[in-house]
C-alpha cells in the first residue's frame, strides 16, 4: 500500500529541504577591493582575484583551553580531593566489614548444618552420591569450626 502524501507532510518535507539547503551550498569569497579593504561576499567578483573560503556548517568548534588555576583554586581542589579520598576509604571499609560479616554468617550456617545430625553426603569422582562415615563427619565438623574461627575473627 502506498502512503498518502498529505498537505502537512508536504509542508514538513519542504521545510526540512529548505533548512538543509543553505548549509549544503553555502560558499564564501574573500577579496580585497580597490580601496584596500577586505570584503567577504557570497558571490565572487568578476574583476578581482578572490579566494574561496570553506564555511563550517557543523557544530561550533570547542572553546579554548581553560585558563590556569589560581593558588586558591588549587588549594580548594586539593581539599575536595582529600574529602573524596576520605569518603572512598570509609566506603571501602564499610564494604569490607559487610563482606566479613556475610562470610562469618555463611561459615556459621555451614557449621550448623554439619552439626545438625543429618546424614552427610558428597559426590564421588563419577558424580555419584556417597554417605560420609563417622570419621569423615567429625573431620567435616572440625573443618567447619576452623572456617568459623577464620571468618568470624575481627580483622
C-alpha positions in Angstrom: 0.0 0.0 0.0 1.4 3.4 -0.9 1.2 6.1 1.8 -0.9 9.1 1.0 1.1 12.4 1.0 -1.0 14.9 2.9 -0.5 18.7 2.7 1.0 18.6 6.2 3.6 16.0 5.1 4.4 18.2 2.1 4.9 21.2 4.3 7.2 19.4 6.7 9.2 18.0 3.8 9.6 21.4 2.2 10.7 23.0 5.5 13.3 20.2 6.0 14.7 20.6 2.5 14.9 24.4 2.8 16.5 24.3 6.2 19.3 22.0 4.9 19.9 23.7 1.5 21.8 26.9 2.7 24.3 24.9 4.6 24.9 22.5 1.8 25.5 25.1 -0.9 27.0 28.0 1.1 30.2 29.4 -0.3 32.0 32.5 0.9 34.6 34.5 -1.0 37.2 36.8 0.4 38.9 39.5 -1.7 40.5 43.0 -1.3 38.6 45.8 -3.1 40.2 48.8 -5.0 40.4 50.8 -1.7 42.4 48.0 0.0 39.6 46.8 2.3 38.9 43.1 2.8 35.5 42.1 1.6 33.5 38.9 2.2 30.8 38.0 -0.2 28.7 35.0 -1.3 29.3 35.8 -4.9 32.8 36.1 -6.5 33.7 39.5 -8.0 34.3 39.5 -11.8 37.2 41.8 -12.0 39.1 41.0 -8.8 41.1 37.9 -7.8 39.2 36.2 -4.9 39.8 33.3 -2.6 37.0 30.9 -1.8 36.6 30.2 1.9 35.2 27.0 3.3 32.4 27.6 5.7 32.0 25.1 8.6 28.3 24.1 8.7 28.7 21.6 11.6 28.8 22.4 15.3 30.8 25.2 16.6 34.5 24.5 17.5 35.4 23.6 21.1 36.3 26.5 23.3 39.9 27.3 24.1 41.6 25.6 27.0 40.6 26.8 30.4 42.8 29.5 32.0 45.4 28.5 34.5 44.0 28.0 38.0 44.9 30.3 40.8 46.6 29.2 44.0 43.3 29.4 45.9 41.6 27.2 43.3 44.4 24.7 43.5 44.0 24.6 47.3 40.3 24.1 47.1 40.8 21.3 44.6 43.3 19.7 46.9 40.8 19.9 49.8 38.0 18.3 47.7 40.3 15.6 46.6 41.2 14.8 50.2 37.5 14.7 51.1 36.8 12.3 48.2 39.7 10.1 49.3 38.4 10.0 52.9 34.9 9.2 51.7 36.2 6.4 49.4 38.3 4.9 52.3 35.2 5.0 54.5 33.1 3.3 51.8 35.8 0.7 51.3 36.0 -0.1 55.0 32.2 -0.4 55.3 32.2 -2.8 52.3 35.0 -4.8 53.8 33.1 -5.1 57.1 29.9 -6.1 55.3 31.8 -8.8 53.3 33.4 -10.1 56.5 30.0 -10.3 58.3 28.5 -12.2 55.3 31.5 -14.6 55.2 31.1 -15.2 59.0 27.3 -15.8 58.7 27.9 -18.3 55.9 30.6 -20.2 57.9 28.3 -20.4 60.9 25.5 -21.8 58.8 27.8 -24.4 57.3 28.8 -25.4 60.8 25.2 -25.6 61.9 24.4 -27.9 59.1 27.4 -30.1 59.8 26.4 -30.4 63.5 22.7 -30.9 62.8 22.9 -34.7 63.0 21.6 -35.2 59.4 23.3 -37.7 57.2 26.1 -36.1 55.3 26.9 -36.8 51.7 29.4 -35.9 49.0 29.8 -36.6 45.3 32.5 -39.1 44.2 34.6 -38.8 41.0 31.8 -40.5 39.0 29.3 -37.9 40.2 27.5 -40.5 42.4 26.3 -39.6 46.0 28.3 -41.3 48.8 27.4 -41.1 52.5 30.2 -40.0 54.9 31.3 -42.3 57.7 31.6 -41.2 61.3 35.3 -40.3 61.0 34.6 -38.2 57.8 31.7 -36.4 59.6 34.0 -35.5 62.5 36.6 -34.2 60.1 34.0 -32.1 58.3 32.8 -30.6 61.6 36.3 -29.7 62.6 36.9 -28.1 59.2 33.7 -26.1 59.6 34.7 -24.9 63.1 38.1 -23.7 61.7 36.2 -21.9 59.0 34.1 -20.1 61.6 37.2 -19.1 63.6 38.9 -17.7 60.5 35.9 -15.9 59.1 34.5 -14.5 62.3 37.6 -13.2 64.0 37.9 -9.4 64.0 40.4 -8.1 61.5 
